[in-house]
């Protein structure tokens, strides 16, 4: 006969309690995952109207029968688990459950934190005074997800296309000072938008397809060509060439 060992009891109880508390306190969907490769569940972020924002936070639960400390709790984790979490493209939080008090605490895993300890394992520290799960945690959790600008990549692309359609038709013959200023302003606006676009693609590559990247490369090349041609034409004009 197989035994239901205390470690499994506590682990399962902690996962169920975490799911219950996150759902009840935040009123956000919490999904327990069947396949555990170092992540036990996930939270889907909702807006003030209860609609999904399409943002997900991954959750790893650590359960304790009782926490005797009153200010902080150190959780010892294998180094390879920390590295696994750091590589996620979604935010990860470690959830600490005190089964004796039915309390849930959480803290994010950040890519830059070293989490070093004196031994083989690494340490994640939970602040028992400030890290308890409460309704006020909504704003903190929302701040962990991808910046809102990452969802605006379509709008940024539309702005780039609008600017490009104006820039590509600019006359580059007999350019006067007013036209030079106009083109320089348009080109600068385009460059500002493309910097935003490049930054988003760097961190959120799945939001942009290969055909769009090719389109952007063509626009970038042509805008710089027009800007250069207009500048050269103006300089030739004032130098009487």
C-alpha positions in Angstrom: 0.0 0.0 0.0 1.4 3.4 -1.0 1.7 6.1 1.7 0.6 9.6 1.5 3.7 11.1 3.0 3.6 14.3 5.1 5.8 16.1 2.6 3.2 15.4 -0.1 0.4 16.4 2.2 1.9 19.7 3.0 2.9 20.3 -0.6 -0.5 19.6 -1.9 -2.3 21.5 0.9 -0.1 24.5 0.2 -0.9 24.5 -3.5 -4.6 24.3 -2.8 -4.5 27.0 -0.2 -2.5 29.3 -2.5 -5.0 28.8 -5.3 -7.8 29.5 -2.9 -6.3 32.6 -1.4 -5.2 34.2 -4.7 -8.7 33.6 -6.2 -10.6 34.8 -3.1 -8.5 37.8 -2.2 -7.7 39.1 -5.7 -10.7 37.6 -7.6 -8.3 36.6 -10.4 -8.2 33.2 -12.1 -5.6 30.9 -10.7 -4.7 27.7 -12.5 -3.0 24.8 -10.9 -0.7 23.1 -13.5 -0.7 19.3 -14.0 2.9 19.2 -15.2 5.3 20.6 -12.7 8.8 21.4 -14.1 9.5 24.0 -11.4 6.2 26.0 -11.7 3.1 25.0 -9.8 0.5 27.4 -11.2 -0.3 30.7 -12.9 -2.4 33.8 -12.3 -4.2 35.6 -15.0 -4.4 39.4 -14.4 -7.8 41.1 -14.8 -8.5 44.8 -15.1 -10.9 46.8 -12.8 -13.9 45.5 -14.9 -12.9 41.9 -14.5 -11.7 41.5 -18.1 -8.5 39.7 -18.9 -5.5 41.9 -19.6 -3.8 38.8 -21.3 -1.0 39.0 -18.8 0.1 35.9 -16.9 2.3 35.5 -13.8 3.8 32.1 -13.1 3.8 30.7 -9.5 6.0 28.4 -7.5 4.6 27.3 -4.1 6.7 26.5 -1.1 4.7 25.1 1.8 5.5 25.0 5.5 3.6 23.3 8.3 4.4 26.2 10.6 6.6 29.3 10.3 8.0 30.3 13.7 9.8 33.4 12.6 7.9 36.7 12.9 9.8 39.0 10.5 11.2 37.0 7.7 11.4 33.4 6.3 14.3 32.1 4.3 13.5 29.6 1.6 16.4 27.4 0.4 16.2 26.6 -3.3 18.4 24.6 -5.6 20.5 26.9 -7.9 19.3 25.2 -11.1 15.7 26.0 -10.1 16.6 29.7 -9.6 18.3 29.8 -13.1 15.2 28.1 -14.6 12.9 30.8 -13.2 15.2 33.6 -14.3 15.0 32.5 -17.9 11.2 32.7 -18.1 9.8 35.3 -20.4 6.9 35.7 -18.0 7.3 37.0 -14.4 7.7 34.3 -11.7 6.7 34.7 -8.0 7.6 32.4 -5.2 4.7 31.8 -2.9 5.3 30.9 0.8 2.4 29.2 2.6 2.1 28.9 6.4 -0.4 26.0 6.8 -0.8 26.5 10.6 -2.0 30.1 10.1 -3.6 29.8 6.6 -1.4 32.6 5.5 0.1 33.2 2.0 3.1 35.3 1.2 4.8 36.0 -2.1 7.9 37.7 -3.6 9.0 38.0 -7.3 12.1 36.2 -8.7 14.2 38.8 -10.6 16.8 38.1 -13.2 19.4 40.3 -11.6 19.2 39.1 -8.0 22.0 36.8 -7.0 20.2 34.9 -4.2 23.5 33.7 -2.9 24.0 31.8 0.4 26.9 30.2 2.2 25.9 26.7 1.1 25.0 24.9 -2.1 21.4 26.1 -2.1 20.4 29.6 -2.8 18.1 31.7 -0.6 14.9 33.5 -1.4 13.8 35.7 1.6 10.2 36.4 2.3 9.4 39.5 4.4 6.6 38.3 6.7 5.6 41.9 7.5 5.2 43.2 4.0 4.9 40.2 1.6 1.6 38.8 2.8 -1.0 38.4 0.1 -3.7 41.1 0.5 -6.0 43.0 -1.8 -3.4 45.8 -1.9 -1.1 43.4 -3.8 -3.0 43.8 -7.0 -1.0 46.9 -8.0 2.3 45.2 -7.2 1.4 42.1 -9.2 0.2 44.2 -12.1 3.5 46.0 -12.1 5.4 42.7 -12.7 3.8 41.9 -16.0 5.0 43.1 -19.4 4.7 46.9 -19.8 1.6 48.2 -21.5 3.7 49.6 -24.3 4.5 46.0 -25.4 0.9 45.7 -26.4 1.0 48.9 -28.4 3.4 47.6 -31.0 0.6 47.6 -33.6 -0.1 51.3 -32.9 3.6 52.1 -33.1 3.9 50.3 -36.4 0.9 52.2 -37.7 2.5 55.5 -36.7 5.7 54.5 -38.5 3.8 53.6 -41.7 2.0 57.0 -41.6 5.3 58.8 -41.2 6.9 56.7 -43.9 4.2 57.4 -46.4 4.8 61.2 -46.0 8.6 61.0 -45.9 9.0 58.7 -49.0 7.2 61.3 -51.2 9.4 64.2 -50.2 11.0 66.2 -53.0 14.8 66.0 -52.7 15.5 68.5 -55.5 16.2 72.2 -54.9 15.4 71.9 -51.2 15.0 75.1 -49.2 15.4 75.6 -45.5 11.7 75.1 -44.6 11.6 71.8 -46.4 14.8 70.7 -44.8 13.4 71.4 -41.4 10.1 69.6 -42.2 12.0 66.5 -43.4 14.4 66.5 -40.5 11.4 66.7 -38.1 9.6 63.9 -39.9 12.7 61.7 -39.9 13.3 62.3 -36.2 9.8 61.4 -35.4 10.2 58.2 -37.4 13.4 57.4 -35.6 11.8 57.9 -32.2 9.0 55.5 -33.2 11.5 52.9 -34.6 13.5 53.0 -31.3 10.4 52.1 -29.4 9.6 49.4 -31.9 13.1 47.9 -31.7 13.0 47.9 -27.9 9.7 46.0 -27.9 10.9 43.5 -30.5 14.0 42.9 -28.5 12.2 42.0 -25.3 8.9 40.7 -26.8 9.9 39.1 -30.2 6.8 37.0 -30.4 4.7 40.1 -31.0 6.2 40.7 -34.4 6.3 38.5 -37.5 9.1 38.0 -40.0 7.2 39.9 -42.8 6.7 42.9 -40.6 10.4 42.9 -39.7 11.2 43.0 -43.4 8.8 45.8 -43.9 10.3 47.8 -41.1 13.8 47.2 -42.5 12.8 48.6 -45.9 11.1 51.6 -44.3 14.2 52.3 -42.1 16.5 52.2 -45.1 14.3 54.4 -47.3 13.7 57.0 -44.6 17.4 57.4 -44.0 18.0 57.6 -47.7 15.4 60.4 -48.2 16.8 62.3 -45.2 20.3 62.1 -46.5 19.3 63.1 -50.1 17.3 66.1 -48.8 20.3 67.2 -46.7 22.7 66.8 -49.6 20.4 68.7 -51.9 20.0 71.6 -49.4 23.8 71.9 -48.9 24.4 71.9 -52.7 21.8 74.7 -53.0 23.4 77.0 -50.5 26.8 76.3 -51.9 25.7 77.1 -55.4 26.4 73.7 -56.8 
